[in-house]
Amino acid sequence: MKERLMAIAAALKQLQTEGTDGNFAILAPDDGRRANHYVQVAGGNGDSALYAEASGFDLDEAMHARLQSLGWEEACPTMPFNFWRRTTPGASKSQGRCSRP
């Protein structure tokens, strides 16, 4: 578990320190139980913030509540399976707004 967390932290750091604008990483569980759940994180070299989307096409009410309790914003009305969060280091609340298709 610790190795996985370290790999995720390294990938997120890479989004902000390498490449150019438009860097992204997609994090998905590898246990096969939630194959259609993932978190996509975007950022750019030198950016002070990361933008993240959590998605799952079969999220139940408990999962929605859990994401909200972790500070993720409610899904857009047109995309009820997506949650979003834009954070900067030390930020206590999500910032930004939900993207529309």
C-alpha positions in Angstrom: 0.0 0.0 0.0 2.8 2.4 0.9 4.5 1.8 -2.4 1.3 2.5 -4.3 0.8 5.8 -2.4 4.4 6.8 -3.1 3.9 6.1 -6.8 0.8 8.2 -6.9 2.5 11.1 -5.1 5.4 10.9 -7.6 3.0 10.9 -10.5 1.2 14.0 -9.2 4.5 15.8 -8.6 5.5 15.0 -12.1 2.4 16.7 -13.4 3.6 20.0 -11.9 7.3 19.7 -12.6 7.8 18.1 -16.0 6.4 18.4 -19.5 4.2 21.3 -20.5 0.6 22.4 -20.0 -1.9 19.7 -20.3 -0.2 16.9 -18.4 -2.5 14.4 -17.0 -2.6 11.1 -15.1 -5.4 8.6 -14.7 -5.6 6.6 -11.5 -7.7 3.5 -11.5 -8.1 0.6 -9.0 -6.3 -2.6 -10.0 -8.5 -5.0 -8.1 -11.0 -5.5 -10.9 -14.0 -4.7 -8.7 -14.5 -1.1 -9.9 -13.2 -1.2 -13.5 -15.2 1.9 -14.5 -14.1 4.0 -11.6 -11.1 6.3 -12.0 -9.6 9.7 -11.0 -8.1 11.8 -13.7 -5.7 14.6 -12.6 -4.5 17.4 -14.8 -1.8 20.0 -14.3 1.1 21.7 -16.0 4.7 22.3 -15.4 4.9 25.1 -12.9 1.2 25.1 -12.0 0.4 25.7 -8.4 -2.9 23.8 -8.6 -4.1 20.4 -9.8 -7.6 19.8 -11.3 -9.1 16.4 -10.6 -12.2 14.5 -11.7 -13.5 11.4 -10.0 -15.8 9.3 -12.2 -17.8 6.1 -11.9 -20.8 5.2 -13.9 -22.4 3.2 -11.1 -21.8 5.4 -8.0 -24.5 4.8 -5.4 -25.7 7.4 -2.9 -23.2 6.2 -0.2 -20.3 6.7 -2.7 -21.6 10.2 -3.7 -21.8 11.1 0.0 -18.3 9.8 0.7 -16.8 11.9 -2.2 -18.6 15.0 -0.9 -17.4 14.3 2.7 -13.8 14.3 1.2 -14.3 17.8 -0.3 -15.3 16.9 -3.8 -17.9 19.1 -5.4 -21.3 17.7 -6.4 -21.6 16.4 -9.9 -22.9 18.6 -12.8 -26.5 18.0 -13.6 -25.5 16.9 -17.1 -22.9 14.5 -15.7 -24.2 12.9 -12.5 -21.4 10.4 -12.4 -18.6 13.0 -12.2 -17.2 14.9 -9.3 -14.5 17.5 -9.5 -12.0 19.3 -7.3 -9.3 21.9 -7.9 -6.9 22.4 -5.1 -3.8 24.3 -4.3 -1.3 23.4 -1.5 -2.9 24.3 1.8 -6.4 25.0 0.3 -9.2 24.0 2.6 -12.0 24.1 -0.1 -12.3 23.1 -3.7 -12.0 25.9 -6.2 -13.2 26.4 -9.7 -16.3 25.0 -11.4 -17.5 21.9 -13.1 -16.7 21.5 -16.8 -19.6 20.9 -19.2 -19.5 18.6 -22.2 
